[in-house]
Amino acid sequence: MYQATVNGGAPQQVAFTGGSPVLNDEPFNWNLVRLSDRTFHILHNDRSFTAEVLGVDTAEKKISLKINQHIHEVALKDRFDMLLEQMGMSSAATSKLNDLKAPMPGLIVSVNVQPGDVVTKGDSVLILEAMKMENNIKSPGEGTIKSIRVAKGDRVEKNQVLIEFV
C-alpha cells in the first residue's frame, strides 16, 4: 500500500493486486506502453495520455512527471512512512535543525559557510579529513547558520559540535 499526493492535493491510496493498480480501493484499468526510458503512452477511459518522467528524487520520494504537456509533482509514502507518521515520527528532514556534529575524529580542511548563511539539505558545509580521506560534510536539512564552532586546521573529536543552526 502506498499513498500518493499529486501537486499537494488530497492523498490517494495506491495498491497493486495481481500486477494491476488499485486506486482508492477501485481497480484502475489502463493500458501502459513504454515508448522510451522516460516516456510512456497511457490509455485510460478511452483517453490517450503521453507521460514523461522529468525527474526522480529517491531521497525525498518525489517524482516529477509531464503528462500531456502539464507538469505534475507526485510525493509518495510507503507503509513505513505512513506508520512513522501515525506514531508522530515523520521525516527527520522536516524537524528543526539544531547543530551538526562530527561523524568521526579528524582535521577540518575547509569551512564552506558563514554565520547567517541559509543552507538546504545536502549543501556542503565543510570538509573533514579522516584517515587520509576528505569527507564532504553536508547539511542534514534546511536552516540558517547561527555559529561555526571550528576553523580550518582544527582537530575535532567524534560528536563534537561543528556548526550551530538558528
N, C-alpha and C positions, 0 to 999 in steps of 0.2 A: 504494500500500500504506500502510495506517495501522495503528497499534497503539492499542487502546482498553483502558483499565483501569477497571473498574466497582467502585466502593466500595473501592478499594485492593486488589482481588483480583488474580488472575493476569492478565497481559496477554493480550489476544485480538488476532489478526491479522485485519484487515478490508481487503477489496479490492472494487473494483467492476468487473465484466466485463460489457459489454453493458448497462449500466444496472442490473444485478442485483447485490445484495451477495453476497460470499463471505466466510464466517466460518471462520477456521482451515482454509482450503483446502476447505471444504464449501459447496455452494450453500445460501443462506439463502432459503427460499421463504416469502414473506409477501405480504400484501395490505395496502397502506398507503393510507388515505384522510384527507385534510386536512379537519378539521372547522372550524377557525378558524386565525388566525395562529399560535397557540401550542398547539393541541390537535389530536391525531391519533387515528384509530381503526386498530388493527392486528389482523389475523387471522394467526395462526401456529400450525401444527399443531392445527387445529380449536379453538384457544382465542382468545378475544377480549380485547383489551387497550385501555385508554384511556391515551394518553400525553400529558402536558402539559409543555411546555418552561417551566421555572421561571426559568432564568437562563442566560446565555451569557457567559463571560469569555474574550474573544478573546485577550487578552494572555497569560493563563495556559493557554489552550487547554483549558478545562473547561466542561462542560455539566451543569446540574442538571435532572433530569427527575423527574416524578411519574408512575409507571406503576401503574395500579390501586391508588391511594392509598399506594404505597410510594415513598419518595424515593431516587433513585439519583444518585450523583456520578460522572460519566464524564470521565476525563482522556484526552486524545488526543495522539498524536505522529504527525507526518507523516514522510516518508522522510528529510527533512533533520534533524529532531530525533533520529531513530534513528542517522543517520550521525554526528552530533556526539557522541552518547552512546558509540558504538563507538570513536571517536577519543579518548575521555576528556575531552571538552569539553562536558559537559552544561550546562544552563541557567545563565546568569550570576546568576540570582536566587538560586540555591542556594549560590553561592560566598560566602566571608566578605567582609563589608563592611569596608574599611579606612578610607577617607576620601572626602569629597565635595569635588570641585574645581569652581572657577568655570568655566562653559562659555564665558564671554565676559568682557571687561572691563566694569566697571560700578560702581554705587553700591549698597550694602546699604541697603534701605529698612526691612526688619524681619527679626527673627530669631524664629521661632515655636517654638523648642525650647530646652531647657536641658540641661546635663550630667546624665546619669542617666536622661533620658527614653528610653523604648523606642519605636522607630518601626517601621512596616511599609512595605513597598513602596508608593510613591505618596503617602505622607504629606507634606504641605507642611512644609518645614523652614525656608525663608527666602524673602524676596522680593528679587530683584536687578533694579535699574533699569539698562537699557542702551538707548541710542539713544531716550530718552524713552518707553520701554515698560517696564512692570513685568512681570517674568518670575517665575512661581511655580516655585521650585526644589524638586523633590520627592526623597524618599529613593529611591535605586535598589534598595533591598532592605530586609530586616529587620535591625535592630541596636539597640544601646544607644549613646547619645551619650556619648563619652568627654570631648571638649572642643570648644569653639566658638572658632575662631581669628579671628573677625571680630565686629564690633559694628555696630549701626545707625549709618549715616553714613560707614562706612569705604568707601574706594575700593579695588577689587580688580582684579587682572590675570587674564587667561585662564590657567587651570590652577593658580591659587593655591588652596591647601588652605583650605577654609572650615570644615569640620566633620570631626572625627576620631571614629571609632567604636571601641568596645571589641573 
